[in-house]
């Protein structure tokens, strides 16, 4: 387990965000082992449809397992979901969060928003990071938050949030992105890890990422790039497997430690694979300390229609989508144009 004292300076919130008072999307579970636990999901990447992946996972955790799940998105000034937008109103929800699930890319949030994120880290609270979260921030060197930026060059927090907390920064594509899918193979020595309970036949559609997690980390699954975009495509002989999912921890100045799970996959089509989806659901249970509640046959089925649009043609998704358009159990994630 990774242990590091994280030095964080609190700052005053000075920026006003036009959409700051918008009501966040929340799914409230009624019963289950997660009842009483609050998970905050943060979705803002430009490519892999985190704004589809995360609300779908949130619904599963809320409806089937009792969690309260708040989902926050990058939005424009009108409150319309805009993938990759560096404006995520509602981050004050982290004040009551038991877990943060983050799927962002190269974000540079206003100071008031970033402060909520920093305060969460200062608590040593648990984190699940997906795909581009390893390079989730790109913050100018003159900012007081520059140390969280991907590839940060300082000695105390080198390579930023991705490397120091999640275990890896942006290290490059591995294989043909959009042309090569990936098989995730469980590391035999970790087959009894709670996160892998009931997990089998993991296959994801987004291309491989290079990854060599910062030690100490525990690799749960190795990512084998395939020659093609089908589950039965052959392994690429030029691409030996690399880490694709791992656990670690981080320590803050108070001495508290936060559990961390990271996977370099998670595009909206990836979670159509039940094995991969189950691993992510299990990871949330583990991160909040409920590993004894993880059942190999737990319900991880989608709640309501799920219409993943990654790699399925531009313009399929209904334009002008706002967070509350995804409210309730039966609204489609996401609405498709007819």
MINUVO-275704 format. One line per 2 residues: number of its first residue (from 1); their letters; for each residue x, y, z of C-alpha. Coordinates in pm, 1 decimal. Layout:
BEGIN
NUM> a> X,Y,Z  ...
# end
This chain:
BEGIN
1> xx> 0.0,0.0,0.0  125.1,343.5,-89.6
3> xx> 180.0,593.1,190.7  268.7,956.0,135.3
5> xx> 210.8,1272.1,335.2  10.9,1505.3,116.8
7> xx> 63.5,1871.4,196.3  -231.8,2080.9,95.7
9> xx> -284.3,2452.8,137.6  -637.2,2575.5,182.7
11> xx> -737.3,2883.3,-14.1  -1040.5,3105.4,-25.8
13> xx> -1295.9,3050.6,-298.8  -1298.3,3360.3,-514.4
15> xx> -1443.7,3258.2,-849.2  -1808.9,3274.9,-939.2
17> xx> -1943.1,3009.8,-1171.9  -2267.1,3093.0,-1356.2
19> xx> -2409.2,2743.4,-1307.6  -2290.4,2701.4,-948.5
21> xx> -2642.5,2692.5,-805.0  -2780.2,2430.6,-1044.1
23> xx> -2932.7,2130.3,-872.0  -2702.9,1827.6,-908.6
25> xx> -2817.5,1495.5,-1048.5  -2872.9,1257.7,-756.4
27> xx> -2985.7,896.0,-740.2  -3110.2,797.9,-395.2
29> xx> -3110.3,429.9,-308.7  -3367.3,288.9,-67.1
31> xx> -3205.3,-23.2,73.8  -2889.7,-227.4,50.7
33> xx> -2540.0,-245.1,198.1  -2457.3,101.6,63.3
35> xx> -2741.7,274.9,248.5  -2598.7,571.9,437.2
37> xx> -2298.0,604.1,204.9  -2264.2,895.5,-37.4
39> xx> -2066.4,864.7,-362.5  -1984.4,1167.9,-578.3
41> xx> -1906.3,1103.7,-946.4  -1717.6,1365.2,-1152.1
43> xx> -1744.6,1335.7,-1532.0  -1564.9,1568.1,-1773.5
45> xx> -1345.7,1421.0,-2045.4  -1343.9,1514.7,-2412.4
47> xx> -1351.2,1171.5,-2574.6  -1453.2,857.6,-2387.2
49> xx> -1804.8,957.6,-2276.3  -1752.4,971.1,-1902.5
51> xx> -2085.5,1154.6,-1895.5  -2245.7,823.3,-1996.6
53> xx> -2030.4,582.4,-1796.3  -2062.9,750.8,-1459.1
55> xx> -2439.6,808.0,-1433.7  -2492.0,446.6,-1543.2
57> xx> -2264.9,320.9,-1263.9  -2430.5,559.4,-1018.9
59> xx> -2776.2,421.8,-1097.1  -2657.7,64.2,-1042.9
61> xx> -2502.8,148.6,-707.1  -2807.5,343.6,-593.7
63> xx> -3095.3,128.5,-719.8  -2946.3,-215.4,-657.8
65> xx> -2726.1,-145.7,-356.5  -2868.3,150.1,-165.1
67> xx> -2602.0,418.6,-209.3  -2679.7,786.8,-251.9
69> xx> -2503.2,891.4,-571.3  -2444.7,1246.5,-691.2
71> xx> -2321.1,1285.7,-1048.8  -2146.7,1606.3,-1156.3
73> xx> -2062.7,1702.9,-1512.9  -1858.3,1949.9,-1711.2
75> xx> -2116.6,2199.1,-1837.8  -2127.6,2522.9,-2035.0
77> xx> -2271.3,2851.7,-1909.7  -2623.9,2735.7,-1994.7
79> xx> -2581.5,2418.3,-1790.7  -2560.8,2192.9,-2097.1
81> xx> -2327.8,1894.6,-2061.5  -2012.2,1970.0,-2259.7
83> xx> -1753.4,1690.3,-2257.3  -1419.9,1813.4,-2127.9
85> xx> -1548.4,2150.3,-2007.8  -1343.2,2287.3,-1716.3
87> xx> -1651.2,2389.2,-1522.0  -1805.1,2134.2,-1285.1
89> xx> -2063.4,2299.5,-1059.9  -2175.5,2118.8,-747.6
91> xx> -1836.8,2002.3,-620.3  -1937.7,2111.3,-272.1
93> xx> -2110.9,1771.1,-264.9  -1765.6,1631.6,-186.2
95> xx> -1801.5,1773.7,165.2  -2032.3,1484.1,256.0
97> xx> -1888.5,1222.8,19.5  -1767.8,883.3,138.4
99> xx> -1615.7,817.3,-205.3  -1516.8,1018.3,-511.7
101> xx> -1525.8,852.7,-854.0  -1336.1,1069.0,-1102.7
103> xx> -1320.0,1045.9,-1482.1  -1177.7,1374.6,-1609.1
105> xx> -917.2,1486.7,-1861.2  -690.2,1794.8,-1851.7
107> xx> -921.4,2000.4,-1632.4  -846.0,2350.4,-1503.0
109> xx> -1137.5,2431.9,-1274.2  -1215.8,2770.7,-1121.9
111> xx> -1053.4,2811.4,-780.7  -1373.7,2768.7,-582.9
113> xx> -1443.2,2435.9,-754.3  -1085.6,2312.2,-720.5
115> xx> -1088.2,2394.4,-351.7  -1362.4,2139.2,-284.8
117> xx> -1152.2,1874.8,-460.3  -841.4,1967.0,-259.7
119> xx> -1034.6,1962.0,67.5  -1159.7,1613.4,-15.3
121> xx> -803.4,1492.3,-69.4  -694.9,1652.6,255.5
123> xx> -937.1,1421.2,436.8  -758.1,1117.7,297.1
125> xx> -1088.9,997.2,157.0  -1116.1,709.3,-94.6
127> xx> -1095.1,751.7,-471.1  -1184.3,550.3,-779.1
129> xx> -1015.7,687.2,-1092.6  -1098.4,582.0,-1448.6
131> xx> -922.2,612.4,-1785.9  -817.0,976.2,-1839.0
133> xx> -824.6,1057.8,-1467.4  -453.9,966.6,-1469.5
135> xx> -412.9,1294.6,-1657.3  -721.3,1454.2,-1512.6
137> xx> -578.5,1805.9,-1469.8  -379.4,2052.1,-1678.9
139> xx> -324.5,2356.4,-1460.7  -95.3,2653.1,-1541.5
141> xx> 233.9,2665.0,-1353.7  145.0,2995.3,-1189.8
143> xx> -165.8,2855.4,-1022.4  -168.4,2767.4,-653.5
145> xx> -309.7,2432.5,-766.2  -35.3,2359.7,-1021.6
147> xx> 92.2,2058.0,-826.2  -218.8,1859.9,-925.9
149> xx> -143.2,1901.0,-1295.8  -39.1,1607.6,-1511.6
151> xx> 339.6,1592.5,-1529.8  396.5,1852.0,-1254.9
153> xx> 772.2,1899.2,-1219.5  801.7,1988.4,-852.2
155> xx> 993.1,1769.6,-610.4  719.5,1735.6,-347.6
157> xx> 432.3,1611.6,-565.1  607.3,1509.2,-882.5
159> xx> 384.7,1433.7,-1183.3  75.5,1556.1,-1003.1
161> xx> -250.8,1399.8,-889.6  -244.8,1121.2,-1145.8
163> xx> 91.6,975.7,-1054.6  102.4,1055.8,-682.7
165> xx> -255.8,960.6,-595.1  -390.4,732.7,-869.1
167> xx> -50.5,579.6,-941.7  7.8,684.9,-1302.3
169> xx> 19.3,997.1,-1519.5  -36.3,1021.2,-1894.7
171> xx> 214.5,769.5,-2030.8  85.4,728.2,-2385.9
173> xx> -134.6,502.1,-2594.0  -41.9,136.4,-2614.8
175> xx> -155.2,-16.1,-2940.4  -395.1,134.0,-3190.4
177> xx> -653.1,356.5,-3022.3  -995.9,302.0,-3184.1
179> xx> -847.7,8.2,-3377.1  -736.6,-225.9,-3101.0
181> xx> -952.9,-347.0,-2813.9  -813.9,-490.5,-2489.9
183> xx> -859.6,-806.9,-2286.1  -816.7,-762.4,-1911.3
185> xx> -669.8,-1071.8,-1748.6  -687.1,-1121.4,-1372.6
187> xx> -346.3,-1151.9,-1207.0  -350.5,-1508.4,-1067.9
189> xx> -208.2,-1409.8,-729.0  -492.0,-1157.3,-687.3
191> xx> -778.9,-1380.9,-797.2  -923.7,-1384.1,-444.9
193> xx> -915.2,-1005.9,-404.0  -1263.9,-875.2,-311.2
195> xx> -1270.7,-642.0,-611.3  -1243.1,-943.5,-841.5
197> xx> -1519.8,-1143.6,-676.8  -1746.6,-1278.5,-951.4
199> xx> -1544.7,-1101.2,-1222.9  -1470.1,-1288.4,-1545.4
201> xx> -1413.8,-1238.9,-1917.6  -1325.9,-870.2,-1907.2
203> xx> -1299.8,-706.0,-2247.7  -1292.8,-333.2,-2320.7
205> xx> -1316.6,-142.6,-2644.1  -1104.8,165.6,-2587.5
207> xx> -741.2,125.4,-2684.6  -459.5,39.3,-2448.8
209> xx> -278.7,286.8,-2225.8  78.2,245.3,-2112.5
211> xx> 88.5,205.3,-1734.9  351.4,121.1,-1475.8
213> xx> 186.4,212.1,-1142.8  393.0,391.0,-881.6
215> xx> 505.8,153.6,-609.8  370.7,26.3,-388.2
217> xx> 60.9,-67.3,-586.4  -120.8,-398.1,-624.2
219> xx> -200.7,-481.9,-985.4  -529.2,-672.9,-1014.1
221> xx> -559.9,-709.3,-1390.9  -321.6,-694.1,-1684.9
223> xx> -427.1,-530.0,-2010.4  -353.7,-728.1,-2326.7
225> xx> -404.8,-531.0,-2650.5  -580.2,-730.4,-2922.9
227> xx> -556.1,-719.7,-3301.0  -909.6,-605.0,-3367.7
229> xx> -1227.3,-485.9,-3202.6  -1391.9,-815.1,-3105.9
231> xx> -1369.3,-1007.5,-2776.4  -1217.3,-1305.1,-2957.3
233> xx> -957.9,-1101.3,-3148.2  -609.3,-1244.1,-3107.8
235> xx> -353.6,-1091.9,-2874.6  -115.1,-849.9,-3041.3
237> xx> 220.3,-1032.0,-3037.3  404.3,-699.2,-3040.1
239> xx> 225.7,-573.7,-2729.8  294.7,-762.7,-2405.4
241> xx> 40.5,-699.6,-2128.1  69.3,-398.1,-1899.3
243> xx> -116.9,-300.0,-1582.9  -483.6,-221.6,-1646.9
245> xx> -633.8,-206.6,-1295.2  -470.4,-168.7,-954.8
247> xx> -515.1,-60.7,-594.5  -302.1,156.5,-370.2
249> xx> -342.5,413.0,-92.9  -231.8,764.5,-9.5
251> xx> -166.5,929.1,325.8  -232.1,1289.1,429.0
253> xx> -78.2,1511.2,695.3  -327.2,1396.6,961.1
255> xx> -205.8,1039.8,916.2  -531.7,926.4,758.5
257> xx> -505.9,701.8,454.4  -740.6,680.0,158.7
259> xx> -796.9,370.6,-50.6  -748.9,410.3,-425.6
261> xx> -860.5,197.5,-719.2  -748.7,293.2,-1070.1
263> xx> -828.5,149.5,-1411.0  -697.4,291.3,-1735.8
265> xx> -1024.8,188.4,-1902.5  -1385.9,297.0,-1865.3
267> xx> -1521.4,437.0,-2192.4  -1899.1,421.2,-2209.0
269> xx> -1890.3,111.2,-2431.5  -1646.4,-61.1,-2195.7
271> xx> -1904.4,-99.2,-1920.6  -2132.4,-294.4,-2153.8
273> xx> -1901.2,-582.7,-2064.6  -2045.7,-734.1,-1746.7
275> xx> -1712.5,-851.0,-1608.0  -1554.4,-507.3,-1634.1
277> xx> -1868.4,-337.9,-1502.6  -1874.9,-574.3,-1204.4
279> xx> -1512.3,-493.7,-1123.7  -1592.5,-121.3,-1110.8
281> xx> -1896.9,-175.3,-888.7  -1693.1,-400.8,-658.9
283> xx> -1418.1,-137.1,-648.4  -1662.4,117.8,-509.1
285> xx> -1767.0,-124.1,-234.0  -1401.9,-194.4,-151.5
287> xx> -1302.7,171.8,-151.9  -1558.9,260.1,117.2
289> xx> -1461.8,-40.1,330.1  -1755.8,-264.7,242.1
291> xx> -1553.2,-547.1,87.7  -1728.8,-801.5,310.6
293> xx> -2054.5,-704.9,136.1  -1925.7,-782.9,-213.6
295> xx> -2117.8,-1081.6,-352.7  -2004.9,-1272.1,-659.4
297> xx> -2362.0,-1272.7,-791.4  -2456.6,-917.3,-691.6
299> xx> -2688.5,-738.1,-933.0  -2484.9,-517.3,-1166.0
301> xx> -2747.3,-488.9,-1440.4  -2816.0,-150.2,-1595.2
303> xx> -3100.9,54.3,-1452.3  -3310.4,199.7,-1732.0
305> xx> -3205.2,216.6,-2098.2  -2830.8,248.5,-2156.2
307> xx> -2726.8,387.6,-2494.8  -2349.6,413.1,-2501.9
309> xx> -2244.0,632.3,-2793.8  -1864.8,612.4,-2789.9
311> xx> -1739.7,511.9,-3138.9  -2095.7,480.5,-3265.7
313> xx> -2114.8,786.9,-3484.8  -2136.8,1156.2,-3414.9
315> xx> -2474.3,1315.4,-3377.5  -2653.5,1011.8,-3233.1
317> xx> -2703.1,1172.6,-2896.0  -2975.8,1428.0,-2847.8
319> xx> -2818.7,1775.7,-2834.6  -2860.9,2017.2,-2545.7
321> xx> -2849.6,1747.4,-2277.8  -2851.1,1874.3,-1918.8
323> xx> -2774.1,1670.8,-1604.6  -3133.6,1652.8,-1485.2
325> xx> -3240.1,1507.6,-1820.1  -3089.1,1187.2,-1677.4
327> xx> -3288.5,1198.9,-1352.3  -3495.0,903.2,-1235.9
329> xx> -3452.8,532.9,-1298.0  -3606.4,498.0,-1644.4
331> xx> -3479.9,795.2,-1844.3  -3230.9,677.7,-2107.4
333> xx> -2859.6,725.1,-2053.8  -2840.8,892.1,-2295.7
335> xx> -3135.8,1006.4,-2510.7  -3080.0,921.7,-2877.2
337> xx> -3204.7,1130.8,-3167.3  -3477.7,968.3,-3372.2
# end
